[in-house]
Structure formats: structure tokens, C-alpha cells
Amino acid sequence: MHGPALSGWLLVALCGTAGGYCLARMRGCSGAARATAGNEALMGLGMAAMAVPVSSGLALPGWIWPLYAVLFGGAALAGLWSAGRGGSRHLHHLVGSLTMVYMAVAMMPGTAHAGHSAAGVPLVTGALLGYYTVHVLRSGARLVPASAPPPYGAAAPERGPGLVGACRLAMGVAMLAMLLAL
């Protein structure tokens, strides 16, 4: 990833942690929940690898970007098939996979202009920035509790989807940062 090394490493840590959590979450899930957790793990770990700063010397080699495009293209096809069965989460995974394909193509060697780094198409990048901004705001709003906390000493409510939502929010924020650095 282009940009300051510190922000790149913070994105690696954030996305790697979120992807690792989603991978661990797969063990306790089955069916559609397991597929969702797997898709989110793939996205988080893929974003972590993509965010490694170019200046670190550990950045991914140029030949990996076509493989990324194929891998996330396959995930997009699976998302398209799942989206046909309904559900906004499937549509979000489709958009996320297509965004990863878009960023992988933009980062391929030979897509940069002379003297410049690679960059995406401004209209597409702008549309994706708008999508992820709305997604992050909606995801953050869902994490705010709708009711007051229980009184001291009362039984705690059942554990809700807070950590899962926080992971989705973190990956959305990371995607925004990566699109801005594109």
C-alpha cells in the first residue's frame, strides 16, 4: 500500500486481527453463518496482506495481484450467486469482493503512469468511497445500544453481535483508508 508506513502497519494489524477473529468464529458456526464468517475472514486477511506498506520491503510481489483479482473475482461470483437468494449481507460481500478486485487491478505492475503510482478510476473510487462511508456510518450506529444498561448487580443480557459488528465496522473503515490511499 502506498502512503505512510505507520498507517499501513496499523491497517495490517486491524485487518489481520479482524480476519483472524472471523476465521476463529467459523469454528462455532454452521451453514450460512459459517460461509459469512469465512467470507469475512478472507476479506480481512486479504486486506491485511494488501495493506503491507510498499516502503517496508515486505510488500507483495507484482505477480500476486492477478492472483488476488482471480481469488476475489471468484468470491464475487459466489457473492453474486448468494445475493440472488436474498440478503443485504450477501450484496455487501459482493461489493467488497469487487472492491478487492478493483484495488488488485489498480495495484498491478504496468497500471501506473510514468512517475506516478498506480491509481484507480476516480469515478469508481468515488462511488466506492461513498458506499463504504454509508456502510461505516450505518455499522457504527448499529453498535450503539438501543436501551439503557442493566442496573448494577442485575443479570447481564445475552452476548449480542457486538464483536462481529465491530469487526465489520473495522474492516469498513480499513477499506475506506485503502481506497483513499489508492
Backbone as numpy.savetxt, mean C-alpha at the origin, in Angstrom:
# Nx Ny Nz CAx CAy CAz Cx Cy Cz
13.57 4.31 -4.21 12.73 5.47 -4.21 13.62 6.70 -4.21
13.22 7.69 -4.94 13.94 8.95 -4.96 13.47 9.80 -3.79
14.30 10.73 -3.38 13.96 11.59 -2.26 14.91 11.37 -1.11
14.65 12.02 0.01 15.53 11.89 1.17 15.60 10.44 1.67
16.80 10.02 2.05 16.99 8.65 2.51 16.19 8.36 3.78
16.10 9.33 4.67 15.38 9.11 5.92 13.91 8.78 5.66
13.27 9.54 4.79 11.86 9.26 4.51 11.71 7.91 3.82
12.66 7.54 2.97 12.62 6.23 2.34 12.71 5.11 3.36
13.64 5.23 4.30 13.79 4.18 5.32 12.59 4.13 6.26
12.00 5.28 6.55 10.79 5.28 7.38 9.65 4.57 6.65
9.55 4.78 5.34 8.52 4.07 4.56 8.80 2.57 4.53
10.08 2.20 4.41 10.44 0.77 4.43 9.98 0.16 5.76
10.27 0.83 6.87 9.88 0.31 8.18 8.36 0.25 8.33
7.67 1.30 7.92 6.22 1.35 8.05 5.55 0.27 7.20
5.93 0.20 5.94 5.30 -0.76 5.03 5.70 -2.19 5.37
6.95 -2.39 5.76 7.40 -3.73 6.15 6.66 -4.23 7.39
6.47 -3.35 8.36 5.74 -3.72 9.57 4.28 -4.03 9.25
3.65 -3.18 8.46 2.25 -3.42 8.08 2.12 -4.71 7.27
3.03 -4.91 6.32 3.00 -6.14 5.52 3.24 -7.38 6.36
4.18 -7.29 7.31 4.44 -8.42 8.20 3.25 -8.73 9.09
2.58 -7.69 9.59 1.39 -7.91 10.41 0.30 -8.60 9.58
0.11 -8.14 8.36 -0.92 -8.75 7.50 -0.58 -10.20 7.19
0.71 -10.48 7.01 1.15 -11.85 6.77 0.86 -12.73 7.99
1.15 -12.21 9.18 0.85 -12.95 10.41 -0.66 -13.11 10.60
-1.42 -12.10 10.19 -2.88 -12.15 10.32 -3.49 -13.25 9.46
-2.81 -13.59 8.37 -3.33 -14.64 7.48 -3.49 -15.97 8.21
-2.62 -16.24 9.18 -2.66 -17.53 9.88 -3.98 -17.74 10.61
-4.56 -16.67 11.14 -5.79 -16.79 11.90 -7.05 -16.58 11.09
-6.92 -16.46 9.79 -8.08 -16.18 8.93 -8.33 -17.35 7.99
-9.50 -17.34 7.41 -9.81 -18.32 6.36 -10.70 -17.66 5.33
-10.77 -18.26 4.18 -11.65 -17.77 3.12 -11.28 -16.39 2.62
-12.31 -15.54 2.48 -12.12 -14.20 1.93 -11.23 -13.33 2.82
-11.34 -13.50 4.15 -10.50 -12.72 5.06 -9.03 -13.07 4.88
-8.74 -14.32 4.63 -7.36 -14.76 4.39 -6.83 -14.18 3.08
-7.66 -14.18 2.05 -7.25 -13.61 0.76 -7.00 -12.11 0.90
-7.85 -11.42 1.65 -7.67 -9.98 1.87 -6.37 -9.72 2.61
-6.12 -10.48 3.67 -4.88 -10.31 4.44 -3.66 -10.60 3.57
-3.75 -11.62 2.71 -2.64 -11.94 1.81 -2.38 -10.84 0.81
-3.45 -10.27 0.27 -3.30 -9.17 -0.68 -2.67 -7.97 0.00
-3.09 -7.68 1.21 -2.53 -6.55 1.95 -1.08 -6.81 2.34
-0.73 -8.06 2.64 0.66 -8.40 2.94 1.53 -8.21 1.71
1.05 -8.67 0.57 1.78 -8.49 -0.69 2.00 -7.01 -0.97
0.97 -6.21 -0.78 1.06 -4.78 -1.02 2.06 -4.14 -0.06
1.96 -4.44 1.23 2.84 -3.83 2.22 4.30 -4.20 2.00
4.57 -5.48 1.78 5.96 -5.90 1.58 6.50 -5.41 0.24
5.65 -5.37 -0.77 6.07 -4.83 -2.07 6.39 -3.35 -1.98
5.58 -2.61 -1.23 5.84 -1.19 -1.05 7.11 -0.97 -0.24
7.37 -1.84 0.75 8.60 -1.71 1.54 9.83 -1.88 0.65
9.80 -2.87 -0.22 10.94 -3.08 -1.12 11.08 -1.93 -2.11
9.96 -1.41 -2.58 9.99 -0.32 -3.55 10.49 0.98 -2.92
10.31 1.14 -1.61 10.67 2.39 -0.93 12.14 2.48 -0.53
12.91 1.41 -0.73 14.34 1.46 -0.36 14.98 2.62 -1.12
15.64 3.52 -0.39 16.23 4.70 -1.05 17.28 4.34 -2.09
17.24 5.02 -3.22 18.20 4.80 -4.30 19.61 5.08 -3.80
19.75 6.09 -2.97 21.07 6.51 -2.49 21.71 5.51 -1.53
20.96 4.51 -1.07 21.49 3.56 -0.08 22.42 2.52 -0.69
22.36 2.34 -2.00 23.14 1.28 -2.63 22.45 -0.07 -2.52
21.35 -0.14 -1.79 20.59 -1.38 -1.64 19.33 -1.39 -2.49
19.15 -0.35 -3.28 17.94 -0.24 -4.08 17.81 -1.44 -5.02
16.60 -1.73 -5.39 16.33 -2.88 -6.26 16.97 -2.67 -7.63
17.49 -3.74 -8.23 18.08 -3.61 -9.57 17.02 -3.31 -10.61
17.45 -2.76 -11.74 16.53 -2.35 -12.79 15.70 -3.48 -13.37
16.22 -4.70 -13.37 15.48 -5.82 -13.97 14.29 -6.25 -13.12
14.22 -5.78 -11.87 13.12 -6.21 -11.00 11.81 -5.51 -11.32
11.87 -4.31 -11.92 10.65 -3.54 -12.15 9.69 -4.22 -13.12
10.17 -4.84 -14.21 9.21 -5.60 -15.04 8.57 -6.76 -14.28
9.34 -7.40 -13.39 8.76 -8.48 -12.58 7.70 -7.93 -11.62
7.97 -6.77 -11.04 6.98 -6.12 -10.20 5.71 -5.84 -10.98
5.88 -5.33 -12.19 4.72 -5.00 -13.02 3.90 -6.25 -13.31
4.56 -7.37 -13.59 3.85 -8.62 -13.86 3.18 -9.14 -12.59
3.90 -9.12 -11.47 3.35 -9.62 -10.20 2.11 -8.83 -9.80
2.21 -7.52 -9.81 1.07 -6.71 -9.40 0.01 -6.63 -10.49
0.40 -6.86 -11.74 -0.59 -7.00 -12.81 -1.46 -8.23 -12.57
-0.82 -9.33 -12.14 -1.57 -10.53 -11.77 -2.48 -10.28 -10.58
-1.97 -9.55 -9.60 -2.81 -9.20 -8.44 -3.98 -8.32 -8.86
-3.74 -7.44 -9.85 -4.83 -6.59 -10.35 -5.89 -7.43 -11.05
-5.46 -8.43 -11.82 -6.43 -9.31 -12.48 -7.26 -10.07 -11.44
-6.60 -10.55 -10.40 -7.33 -11.24 -9.32 -8.28 -10.27 -8.63
-7.84 -9.03 -8.44 -8.70 -8.01 -7.84 -9.89 -7.67 -8.72
-9.66 -7.65 -10.03 -10.75 -7.39 -10.97 -11.78 -8.50 -10.90
-11.32 -9.74 -10.84 -12.22 -10.88 -10.75 -13.01 -10.81 -9.44
-12.32 -10.49 -8.33 -12.99 -10.39 -7.03 -13.95 -9.20 -6.98
-13.57 -8.09 -7.62 -14.42 -6.90 -7.62 -15.73 -7.17 -8.34
-15.70 -8.08 -9.31 -16.92 -8.45 -10.02 -17.93 -9.12 -9.11
-17.43 -9.71 -8.02 -18.31 -10.35 -7.05 -18.81 -9.37 -6.00
-18.31 -8.15 -6.03 -18.81 -7.11 -5.12 -17.84 -6.78 -4.00
-18.05 -5.62 -3.43 -17.27 -5.20 -2.27 -16.27 -4.11 -2.61
-16.31 -3.03 -1.82 -15.40 -1.91 -2.07 -13.97 -2.27 -1.73
-13.75 -3.20 -0.81 -12.38 -3.60 -0.46 -11.69 -4.20 -1.68
-12.43 -4.98 -2.48 -11.86 -5.57 -3.69 -11.50 -4.50 -4.69
-12.34 -3.49 -4.82 -12.04 -2.39 -5.73 -10.80 -1.63 -5.26
-10.66 -1.45 -3.95 -9.48 -0.77 -3.43 -8.22 -1.59 -3.72
-8.29 -2.90 -3.56 -7.13 -3.74 -3.87 -6.80 -3.68 -5.36
-7.81 -3.59 -6.19 -7.59 -3.44 -7.63 -6.85 -2.13 -7.91
-7.32 -1.03 -7.32 -6.66 0.27 -7.52 -5.23 0.21 -6.97
-5.04 -0.41 -5.81 -3.71 -0.52 -5.23 -2.75 -1.30 -6.11
-3.22 -2.42 -6.64 -2.38 -3.23 -7.53 -2.03 -2.48 -8.80
-3.01 -1.80 -9.37 -2.74 -1.01 -10.59 -1.80 0.15 -10.29
-1.89 0.72 -9.09 -0.96 1.79 -8.70 0.45 1.24 -8.60
0.60 0.04 -8.07 1.94 -0.57 -7.99 2.49 -0.86 -9.38
1.64 -1.31 -10.30 2.08 -1.51 -11.69 2.54 -0.19 -12.28
1.75 0.85 -12.07 2.07 2.19 -12.58 3.41 2.68 -12.05
3.63 2.52 -10.74 4.90 2.98 -10.16 6.07 2.12 -10.64
5.86 0.82 -10.80 6.93 -0.05 -11.29 7.33 0.33 -12.71
6.35 0.61 -13.55 6.64 1.03 -14.93 7.37 2.37 -14.93
6.95 3.28 -14.06 7.60 4.60 -13.99 9.04 4.49 -13.49
9.35 3.45 -12.73 10.70 3.29 -12.17 11.60 2.42 -13.03
11.09 1.89 -14.13 11.92 1.05 -15.01 13.04 1.88 -15.63
14.20 1.25 -15.82 15.28 1.96 -16.52 14.81 2.32 -17.93
15.23 3.48 -18.37 14.85 3.92 -19.71 13.61 4.78 -19.75
12.90 4.89 -18.61 11.71 5.74 -18.61 12.03 7.15 -18.16
13.27 7.37 -17.72 13.68 8.71 -17.29 14.11 9.53 -18.49
13.88 10.83 -18.40 14.35 11.74 -19.44 15.80 12.07 -19.14
16.52 12.54 -20.12 17.93 12.86 -19.93 18.09 13.86 -18.79
18.88 13.49 -17.81 19.15 14.38 -16.69 18.08 14.42 -15.62
16.99 13.69 -15.79 15.90 13.69 -14.82 15.68 12.27 -14.32
15.04 12.16 -13.20 14.65 10.83 -12.72 13.33 10.44 -13.41
12.99 9.17 -13.28 11.74 8.69 -13.86 10.56 9.36 -13.17
9.49 9.51 -13.87 8.28 10.10 -13.29 7.07 9.55 -14.04
5.95 9.55 -13.37 4.73 9.08 -13.99 4.05 10.18 -14.78
2.93 9.83 -15.36 2.12 10.78 -16.11 1.41 11.68 -15.10
1.58 13.00 -15.18 1.01 13.89 -14.16 -0.49 13.71 -13.93
-1.26 13.50 -14.98 -2.71 13.34 -14.82 -3.03 12.07 -14.02
-2.37 10.98 -14.35 -2.60 9.72 -13.63 -2.13 9.84 -12.19
-0.94 10.41 -12.01 -0.42 10.59 -10.66 -1.36 11.47 -9.84
-1.86 12.54 -10.42 -2.79 13.42 -9.72 -4.08 12.71 -9.34
-4.61 11.90 -10.25 -5.84 11.15 -9.94 -5.59 10.16 -8.80
-4.45 9.49 -8.83 -4.12 8.54 -7.76 -3.90 9.26 -6.43
-3.26 10.42 -6.48 -3.09 11.21 -5.25 -4.45 11.60 -4.67
-5.38 11.99 -5.53 -6.72 12.32 -5.07 -7.42 11.12 -4.45
-7.32 9.97 -5.12 -7.95 8.75 -4.61 -7.39 8.39 -3.23
-6.06 8.37 -3.12 -5.46 7.96 -1.85 -5.66 9.00 -0.75
-5.78 10.26 -1.09 -6.09 11.27 -0.08 -7.47 11.01 0.52
-8.45 10.76 -0.34 -9.81 10.45 0.14 -9.79 9.15 0.95
-9.07 8.15 0.46 -8.98 6.86 1.16 -8.39 7.04 2.56
-7.31 7.80 2.66 -6.65 8.01 3.95 -7.57 8.77 4.91
-8.24 9.79 4.43 -9.15 10.55 5.29 -10.31 9.68 5.78
-10.87 8.88 4.89 -11.97 7.99 5.29 -11.49 6.91 6.25
-10.31 6.34 5.98 -9.77 5.30 6.86 -9.46 5.86 8.24
-8.91 7.06 8.28 -8.63 7.70 9.57 -9.89 7.99 10.35
-10.93 8.44 9.66 -12.20 8.73 10.33 -12.83 7.47 10.90
-12.63 6.33 10.24 -13.19 5.07 10.74 -12.51 4.62 12.03
-11.28 5.08 12.26 -10.57 4.67 13.47 -11.02 5.44 14.71
-11.70 6.56 14.52 -12.18 7.36 15.64 -13.37 6.64 16.26
-13.32 6.38 17.58 -14.44 5.66 18.20 -15.72 6.48 18.14
-16.82 5.79 17.90 -18.11 6.45 17.78 -18.73 6.73 19.15
-18.30 6.01 20.17 -18.89 6.20 21.50 -17.79 6.48 22.51
-18.22 6.87 23.68 -17.27 7.16 24.76 -16.65 5.85 25.24
-15.44 5.91 25.77 -14.82 4.70 26.30 -15.59 4.20 27.53
-15.48 2.91 27.85 -16.19 2.39 29.02 -15.64 3.01 30.31
-16.47 3.11 31.33 -15.99 3.68 32.60 -14.87 2.81 33.18
-14.07 3.43 34.02 -12.95 2.72 34.64 -13.48 1.51 35.41
-12.86 0.37 35.20 -13.25 -0.84 35.90 -14.29 -1.66 35.15
-14.92 -1.11 34.14 -15.90 -1.87 33.36 -15.17 -2.82 32.42
-15.88 -3.84 32.01 -15.29 -4.80 31.07 -14.96 -4.10 29.76
-13.81 -4.40 29.24 -13.39 -3.79 27.97 -14.22 -4.39 26.84
-14.55 -3.57 25.85 -15.29 -4.11 24.71 -14.42 -5.08 23.93
-15.06 -5.89 23.11 -14.31 -6.82 22.27 -13.35 -6.05 21.38
-12.24 -6.70 21.10 -11.24 -6.07 20.24 -11.80 -5.91 18.84
-11.82 -4.70 18.37 -12.36 -4.41 17.04 -11.27 -4.44 15.99
-11.61 -3.97 14.82 -10.66 -4.00 13.70 -9.68 -2.83 13.71
-9.41 -2.25 14.89 -8.56 -1.07 14.97 -7.18 -1.24 14.38
-6.50 -2.34 14.71 -5.14 -2.55 14.21 -5.15 -2.81 12.70
-6.13 -3.54 12.23 -6.25 -3.78 10.79 -6.49 -2.45 10.08
-7.38 -1.64 10.62 -7.65 -0.32 10.04 -6.43 0.58 10.08
-5.67 0.50 11.18 -4.45 1.30 11.29 -3.42 0.88 10.24
-3.32 -0.43 9.98 -2.40 -0.91 8.94 -2.83 -0.39 7.57
-4.12 -0.44 7.30 -4.62 0.06 6.01 -4.38 1.55 5.88
-4.57 2.28 6.97 -4.30 3.71 6.97 -2.82 3.98 6.72
-1.95 3.23 7.40 -0.51 3.42 7.24 -0.08 3.14 5.80
-0.63 2.09 5.20 -0.25 1.79 3.81 -0.80 2.84 2.86
-1.96 3.40 3.16 -2.50 4.48 2.33 -1.63 5.73 2.39
-1.19 6.08 3.60 -0.30 7.23 3.76 1.02 6.97 3.04
1.54 5.75 3.16 2.79 5.41 2.48 2.63 5.49 0.96
1.49 5.06 0.46 1.26 5.14 -0.99 1.22 6.60 -1.43
0.60 7.45 -0.64 0.60 8.89 -0.94 2.03 9.42 -1.02
2.84 9.08 -0.03 4.23 9.55 -0.01 5.02 9.04 -1.21
4.79 7.78 -1.58 5.52 7.21 -2.72 5.08 7.86 -4.03
3.80 8.15 -4.15 3.32 8.83 -5.36 3.89 10.25 -5.45
3.99 10.93 -4.31 4.56 12.27 -4.30 6.04 12.25 -4.69
6.74 11.17 -4.33 8.17 11.06 -4.64 8.42 10.53 -6.04
7.39 10.12 -6.74 7.53 9.48 -8.06 8.19 10.42 -9.03
